[in-house]
């Protein structure tokens, strides 16, 4: 979804046809307000593009003191706002919802990135419908790496594809190479036999799914110089550290986008 359309839908969800009726009956027409968005807890900022679009659509001027990826301390000012008082109050919740959610993703990603060094941390497709591009931008702001944006930009062959498609892996990969030149091919494997098969058909990357540490180490050794490796399957902070110690190139973490707690941000009016 286009960012302007997404923000318009978010604002319409809050304001509907009548608008902010509380501000309408309490705030004089023509009154102005100034304030600042402040971090109540430490974290990493993300979502500036979303915030800028909210302010633009509401006719509020914003002055940013931080950019996406900035490490915030408690009490630090992120954004100054200035505009019609009714508009500032009407924009407040949508603005904070978006910034808090996306900054929460960036903050959690930064924790995983630190735990997984030297492996790179990948996001997944476990995103909020309509918000995928913004949530993946937030992962990048936190130091993570975007995996495929959707089903369209990478071939990722799993057991279900082979079972339902009625073809063998070699045929599937050969077809991908022939019909989708330049599109990366990844193959899932849950044991060493699966890893050997993925290597035999020339996969660019092997997804090591729910492997114990001994099996993962052996898989990494098998793939050395032949294919990239990606650890996956219920990865928590301890799990990504263990996978990284096994030597994988990447770890993929669904929790970055589906379980990140919102960063505590607030609007303080002057």
N, C-alpha and C positions, 0 to 999 in steps of 0.2 A: 504494500500500500504506500502511496505517496505520503511523505511526511506531513504536508499541509492537510491532506485529507484525514490522516490519522488523528492529528491534533484537533481538527474541526469536529471529528466524531467524538473525541474525548470531552471536549468542551460542551458539545450539544447534549451529551449524556448527563452532564451536571446542570446545565442551564435550561435545557428544553425550550419551550416557547415563551415562558414568562421571564426567564432570567433569574437573577439572584434576588428573590423577593425580600429577603431579610435586609440586604443592603439598600434596596429600593425604599424601604420604609424607615430606615434608620440613618442613612448617610445623605446629607444635603446634595442636591444636584450641583455640580461644579466644584465640590470639595476635592482636594488633591491629597495624595498620600505618598510617603517615602518610607522605605524600609530596606532590609537586607536579609538574604537567605544565609543562615548560619549553620555550620556543622555542629551538632550536639555531641557527636562522637567522632573518633578518628576513622578515616577510611580513604578511599580513592574516588575521585569525582568522575562521573560519566553522565552523558545525557544533555550536554550543552546545546546541541542542535535542536533537540526536543524543546528545551526551555526557551530558546530564542524564538521558536515558532509560536509557542504559547503566548509569549509577551507580544509578539508582532500582531497576532490575531486579536488580542485584547486591547491593543493600543497603549501598551505600557512600555516605558523605556527601561532597558536593562544595561547595567554596567558590570561586566564580569571581572572578578578578581582572581579567578582560577580557570584553568582549561582542563579538558578531559585528560585523565591520567595523573592529575596533580594529587599528591598525598596531602590529605587534610588533617589538621589537628583539631581537637575539640575547641569550640569557640571561634574557629576561623571563619571569616566572611567569604562566601562564595560568589555572591551576586547582589548588587544594589538594584532596587527597583524604584521607579518614580512615574506617577501617572494619576489619572482620575481615581479617586478613592474607591468608587464602586467597581471599577475595572480591576484594580489591584486585588480587592477581596474576592472578586469573582474568579480570578485566575489562580488564586493561591493554591487550592487543593489539587487542581490538575497539574500545575507546575511542580508542586512538591511530590505528588505521587510519581510522576515520571522521573524526576531527578533522584528521588530516594530509591526507587526500584533499580534504575540503571546503575547508580553508584553502588548499590548493594552487590550487584553482579560484579562490578569492577573490583570491589573490595575483597570479595570471596575469591575471585580469580587470582588476585595478587598473593593471597595466602597459599593457594595451590601451586602457583608458579615458584614460590620460594621453597615449598616442600619437595617439588619434583625436580629441582636442578640436578643434573644438567639436561634432563629430558624436557621437551616442550609440551605445554599443556594445550590440548585441543578442546573446543566446545563440541556440542552435538546439535541435532535437530530438535531437541526437547525444549522448545521455545514457546512463548505465548503467541497464539495465532495473531498475525498482523504486526507483531513487534519483533520479528526475527532479526531484521537488519539492525535495529537499534540495540537489541540485546547482544548481538555478535560484535557490534561496535564497542559495547561496554566491556566485553571480554577482552578485546584488543587493548582498550584503555587500561585494563588491569594487568597487561603483560602476556595475555594468552594469545593463541594462534587460532584463527578461524578454520574449522574443518569445512566440509562442503556446505554451501549455502542452502542447498536443497537436493532434491533427487535428480537435478538436471546437470550438475557440473562435476560429478565423479561417479564412476562405476564402483559399487561396493557389493560384491557377490557374497550372499550368505546362504546358509543351508536351505532356507525356505525358497529362495529363488530357484535353486537347482531341483528341489523336490517338486515344486509346482510347475516349473518350466519344462521338465522332461528332457533336459539336455545335460551333458557332462560339463565339468568345469573348463576343460580345455576348449571345447566348442564355444562356450560363453565368452571366454577371454579372447579367442580368435575373432569372434564376431565384433566384439568391442573394438579391437585394434583395427579391424577393417572398416567399420561403419562410423566410428567415433575417434578419428585420429587426433592425437593430442590430449584426449581426455584421460586422466589418471585412472588406473585400475587397482583396486584394493580387494583382497580376498580374506574372508574370515576363516580362522582356524582355531579349534579348541583342543587340539592335541598335536603331537609332533608329526604324525602321519599327514594331518591336514596342512601343516607348515610345508612339508616336503612337496606335497601336491601343488600348493600355491606357488612355490618356487619353480617347480617343473613347468608350469604354464606361463611363467614370466610375469607374475604380479609385481606391480611397482611397490606395493606396501602390503604387509601381512598384518591383519588384525588378530592379536593374540587374546582370545576371549576367555576370561575367567580361568586363567591358568594359575597353578601354584608356582611358587618362586623357582623351584628346581626345574620345572618344565619350561618356564619362561626364559630362564638363563640358557637352557639348551636351545630353545627356539631362536634366541638372539644370536647365538653362535652359528647356527645353521644359516641364518639370513645375512650374516656379515658379508658385505661387498656384493650382495645379490639383490636385496630388497630392504626397504625401510621397515621398521617395526613399530607397532602401536599397541600398547597395553590398554585393555578395556575390561569393563565389568565391575560395577559397584564400587568404583574408586572413591575412597575417602582420603583424607590427608595422609594417613599412615600408608594406605594402599599405593598412592602415587609415589611416595618415597621408596617403598619396597620395589615397585616396578622400575623406577629410575635406577635403583641399585643393581637391577638385573641387566641394565644396559640398553633399554628400549629407547628409540628415538623420540617417541611421543607417548603421552597418556591422554585418553579422552575421558572427559568428566561431565556427565549430564547434570550433576548438581549445580554447576556454575550458573545455569539459567533456570532450572526448575526448582531450586531449593535455596537460593540466596536470600538471606534476610535483608530487608530494606535498611539503607543507611539512614540514621536519624538526622534529618534536616528540618529546619523550622524557619518561618518568616517572622522576623521581629520588626514591627512597625515603629517608626520614630514618632 
